[in-house]
Amino acid sequence: MKIPNFKTEAGSNQYKDTVGRLIAPRVAEVLLENIGSHLENPLCKTILDLGCGPGTLTFQIANNFPQMKLTGVDSSESMITLAKSAVDKQGLKNVQFNQMEADHISFDPATFDLVLCNLAFPFFPKPHESMRGIFSVVRPGGTVHFTVPGRQTWNEFFEVASSVAGNMVSMARPFLSKFSQSEVLPEALSAAGFINITEKRVLLPFEFANGQSVLEFFAGLFSLMNHAPIHLKSELSAAIDRSYQEGFTMHYEAVIYSADRSK
């Protein structure tokens, strides 16, 4: 398994067609439910979408809250190009996108009432440095909300995979490493100066008709299993079909961390 370089055009398109289409929108819905009171607050006027990708979360808010001023930033020029193209097509006037590294947040202090980050934090190369920069651009009394994957993500699949192939799951090490990166977040928030840090976990079900459809899902998602031997993939598909004759459901664990900047 290899996680693509999202800064390239090919990597950006792969993200858009896989995580951006299948996972990010569903996690974004959970995040939006969690921040509804903030979006309805008339004092909340400026929002930063950090690691915005092609604008999945940004556009959902911009279309429903036209009074908001939204700024999306991403380190990938290709992602920003995709997002800007979508802005032009939708004719939105309350959105802007900029290319920016997560560890070099270059906005004026106390610019944003609300900072959101949907699934991008595990890819920040310098999480503590990024968090200090984020803290500086949140106004006193403002809030931040991050979503990251939890360790229960695809747990049902990895259980079957382990029963069939033992240590085969080591092939997914680059993916599994993102869980470790995600778990740095609470401490990074605290070290930067944020307070009232809370955690919420939601399991999102993904349903599949059979083992083959599961393998096809993972084939597109970061090429997981693409390098496994054909016989191993066949055994894994058969094992799923034997154990889950009525269909296979596995879950993505979305973890939401929220925090405040003191007034």
C-alpha positions as CSV (number, residue, x, y, z in Angstrom):
1,M,0.0,0.0,0.0
2,K,1.2,3.5,-0.8
3,I,-0.5,6.8,0.1
4,P,-0.4,9.1,-2.9
5,N,1.3,12.5,-3.0
6,F,-1.7,14.8,-2.9
7,K,0.5,17.7,-4.0
8,T,0.6,16.2,-7.5
9,E,-2.2,16.5,-10.0
10,A,-2.5,12.7,-10.2
11,G,-2.6,12.5,-6.4
12,S,-5.2,15.2,-6.1
13,N,-7.5,13.5,-8.6
14,Q,-7.1,10.2,-6.8
15,Y,-8.1,11.8,-3.5
16,K,-11.1,13.6,-5.2
17,D,-12.3,10.3,-6.7
18,T,-11.7,8.1,-3.6
19,V,-11.5,9.7,-0.1
20,G,-13.0,13.0,-1.4
21,R,-16.0,11.2,-2.9
22,L,-16.5,8.3,-0.5
23,I,-15.3,9.3,3.0
24,A,-14.7,13.0,3.4
25,P,-18.3,14.1,2.7
26,R,-19.7,11.6,5.3
27,V,-17.2,12.8,7.9
28,A,-18.0,16.4,7.0
29,E,-21.7,15.7,7.7
30,V,-20.8,14.5,11.2
31,L,-18.6,17.6,11.7
32,L,-21.4,19.9,10.5
33,E,-23.9,18.4,12.9
34,N,-21.4,19.0,15.7
35,I,-20.8,22.7,14.9
36,G,-24.4,23.7,14.1
37,S,-24.7,26.1,17.0
38,H,-21.5,27.9,15.9
39,L,-22.7,28.3,12.4
40,E,-26.0,29.7,13.6
41,N,-24.3,32.1,15.9
42,P,-24.5,35.6,14.4
43,L,-21.1,36.5,15.9
44,C,-19.5,33.8,13.8
45,K,-18.6,35.5,10.6
46,T,-15.2,34.2,9.4
47,I,-14.2,30.5,8.9
48,L,-10.9,28.9,8.0
49,D,-11.1,25.4,6.3
50,L,-7.6,24.1,6.9
51,G,-6.4,21.4,4.5
52,C,-9.5,22.0,2.5
53,G,-8.6,19.7,-0.4
54,P,-11.0,20.3,-3.3
55,G,-13.4,22.2,-1.0
56,T,-15.7,19.4,0.2
57,L,-16.5,21.1,3.6
58,T,-16.0,24.7,2.4
59,F,-18.7,24.4,-0.2
60,Q,-21.2,22.8,2.0
61,I,-21.0,25.7,4.5
62,A,-20.8,28.4,1.8
63,N,-23.9,27.3,0.1
64,N,-25.9,27.0,3.3
65,F,-24.5,30.1,5.1
66,P,-24.0,32.8,2.4
67,Q,-23.4,35.4,5.1
68,M,-20.2,33.7,6.2
69,K,-16.8,34.6,4.8
70,L,-14.9,31.3,4.2
71,T,-11.2,30.8,3.4
72,G,-9.9,27.4,2.3
73,V,-6.2,26.6,2.4
74,D,-4.3,23.6,1.3
75,S,-0.6,22.8,0.7
76,S,-1.4,21.2,-2.7
77,E,-1.6,23.6,-5.6
78,S,-3.5,20.9,-7.5
79,M,-6.2,20.7,-4.8
80,I,-6.5,24.5,-4.8
81,T,-6.9,24.5,-8.6
82,L,-9.7,22.0,-8.3
83,A,-11.4,24.1,-5.5
84,K,-11.0,27.4,-7.4
85,S,-12.5,25.8,-10.5
86,A,-15.5,24.7,-8.5
87,V,-16.0,28.2,-7.1
88,D,-16.1,29.6,-10.6
89,K,-18.7,27.0,-11.6
90,Q,-20.9,27.6,-8.6
91,G,-20.6,31.4,-8.7
92,L,-19.9,31.7,-5.0
93,K,-18.9,35.1,-3.7
94,N,-18.2,34.3,-0.1
95,V,-15.3,31.8,-0.6
96,Q,-11.6,32.2,-1.4
97,F,-8.9,29.6,-1.7
98,N,-5.2,29.9,-1.1
99,Q,-2.2,27.5,-1.3
100,M,-0.6,27.5,2.1
101,E,1.5,25.0,4.2
102,A,-0.1,23.9,7.4
103,D,3.1,24.8,9.4
104,H,3.3,28.3,7.9
105,I,-0.2,29.8,8.5
106,S,0.2,33.4,7.3
107,F,-2.9,35.3,8.2
108,D,-3.2,38.2,10.5
109,P,-3.6,37.4,14.2
110,A,-7.2,36.7,15.4
111,T,-8.6,36.6,11.9
112,F,-11.0,33.7,12.2
113,D,-14.0,33.0,14.5
114,L,-14.0,29.3,13.6
115,V,-11.3,27.0,12.2
116,L,-12.2,23.6,10.8
117,C,-10.0,20.7,9.6
118,N,-11.6,17.7,8.0
119,L,-9.3,14.6,7.9
120,A,-6.2,16.7,7.0
121,F,-4.4,16.7,10.4
122,P,-2.7,13.3,10.0
123,F,-0.9,14.6,7.0
124,F,0.6,17.7,8.8
125,P,4.4,17.2,8.8
126,K,4.9,19.4,11.9
127,P,1.7,19.1,13.9
128,H,2.8,21.1,17.0
129,E,4.2,24.0,14.8
130,S,0.9,24.0,12.8
131,M,-1.2,24.1,15.9
132,R,0.7,27.2,17.2
133,G,0.1,28.9,13.9
134,I,-3.6,28.0,14.1
135,F,-3.9,29.3,17.6
136,S,-2.5,32.7,16.5
137,V,-5.2,33.2,13.8
138,V,-8.2,32.2,16.0
139,R,-9.8,35.2,17.7
140,P,-10.1,35.1,21.5
141,G,-13.3,33.2,22.2
142,G,-13.1,31.4,18.9
143,T,-13.3,27.6,18.4
144,V,-11.5,24.9,16.4
145,H,-12.8,21.5,15.3
146,F,-10.8,18.7,13.8
147,T,-11.8,15.3,12.4
148,V,-9.3,12.5,12.3
149,P,-9.6,8.7,11.8
150,G,-9.8,6.5,14.9
151,R,-8.2,3.1,15.4
152,Q,-11.6,1.3,14.9
153,T,-11.5,2.4,11.2
154,W,-12.0,-0.7,9.0
155,N,-11.5,-2.9,12.1
156,E,-13.9,-5.6,10.8
157,F,-11.8,-5.9,7.6
158,F,-8.5,-6.1,9.4
159,E,-9.9,-8.8,11.7
160,V,-10.8,-11.0,8.6
161,A,-7.5,-10.1,7.0
162,S,-5.6,-11.2,10.0
163,S,-7.4,-14.5,10.3
164,V,-6.6,-15.2,6.6
165,A,-3.1,-13.9,6.3
166,G,-1.7,-13.3,9.7
167,N,0.8,-10.4,9.5
168,M,-0.5,-9.3,6.0
169,V,-1.9,-6.2,7.7
170,S,1.6,-4.9,7.9
171,M,1.2,-4.1,4.2
172,A,-1.2,-1.3,5.4
173,R,1.5,0.3,7.7
174,P,1.5,3.7,5.9
175,F,-2.3,3.8,6.4
176,L,-2.2,2.6,10.0
177,S,0.5,5.1,10.8
178,K,-2.0,7.9,10.3
179,F,-3.8,6.7,13.5
180,S,-0.7,7.4,15.5
181,Q,-0.4,10.9,13.9
182,S,-4.1,11.5,14.8
183,E,-3.5,10.7,18.4
184,V,-1.0,13.6,18.7
185,L,-3.8,16.1,18.2
186,P,-5.1,16.5,21.8
187,E,-1.7,17.2,23.2
188,A,-0.8,19.5,20.3
189,L,-4.0,21.5,20.9
190,S,-3.2,21.8,24.6
191,A,0.4,22.7,24.0
192,A,-0.6,25.5,21.7
193,G,-2.8,27.1,24.4
194,F,-6.3,25.8,23.5
195,I,-8.7,25.0,26.3
196,N,-11.9,23.0,26.8
197,I,-10.7,20.2,24.6
198,T,-13.4,17.6,23.9
199,E,-13.5,14.3,22.0
200,K,-16.4,12.7,20.2
201,R,-16.3,9.4,18.3
202,V,-18.8,8.3,15.6
203,L,-18.8,5.0,13.7
204,L,-19.9,5.4,10.1
205,P,-21.1,2.2,8.4
206,F,-19.9,1.2,4.9
207,E,-21.9,-1.7,3.4
208,F,-20.8,-4.1,0.8
209,A,-22.6,-6.9,-1.1
210,N,-19.7,-9.3,-1.0
211,G,-15.9,-9.8,-0.5
212,Q,-15.1,-8.8,-4.1
213,S,-16.8,-5.4,-3.7
214,V,-14.7,-4.8,-0.5
215,L,-11.5,-5.5,-2.4
216,E,-12.6,-3.2,-5.2
217,F,-13.2,-0.5,-2.6
218,F,-9.7,-0.8,-1.2
219,A,-8.2,-1.0,-4.6
220,G,-9.3,2.5,-5.2
221,L,-8.6,3.7,-1.7
222,F,-4.8,4.4,-1.5
223,S,-4.3,1.2,-3.5
224,L,-4.6,-0.9,-0.4
225,M,-4.2,-4.6,-1.3
226,N,-3.1,-3.9,-4.8
227,H,0.3,-5.6,-4.2
228,A,-1.1,-8.6,-2.4
229,P,-0.8,-11.9,-4.3
230,I,-3.9,-12.8,-6.3
231,H,-4.4,-16.0,-4.3
232,L,-4.4,-14.1,-1.1
233,K,-7.0,-11.6,-2.4
234,S,-9.1,-14.6,-3.5
235,E,-8.8,-16.2,-0.1
236,L,-9.8,-12.9,1.7
237,S,-12.8,-12.4,-0.6
238,A,-13.9,-16.0,0.0
239,A,-13.5,-15.6,3.8
240,I,-15.7,-12.5,3.8
241,D,-18.3,-14.3,1.8
242,R,-18.3,-17.3,4.1
243,S,-18.6,-15.3,7.3
244,Y,-20.9,-12.6,6.0
245,Q,-23.4,-14.2,3.6
246,E,-25.9,-11.4,3.9
247,G,-23.3,-8.7,3.1
248,F,-20.4,-7.2,4.8
249,T,-20.4,-4.0,6.9
250,M,-17.3,-2.2,8.2
251,H,-17.0,1.1,9.9
252,Y,-15.0,4.3,9.6
253,E,-14.4,5.8,13.0
254,A,-14.6,9.6,12.8
255,V,-13.1,11.3,15.8
256,I,-13.9,15.0,16.4
257,Y,-11.7,17.1,18.6
258,S,-13.0,20.5,19.5
259,A,-11.3,23.2,21.5
260,D,-11.6,26.9,22.4
261,R,-9.3,29.8,22.6
262,S,-9.9,31.7,25.8
263,K,-11.5,35.1,25.7
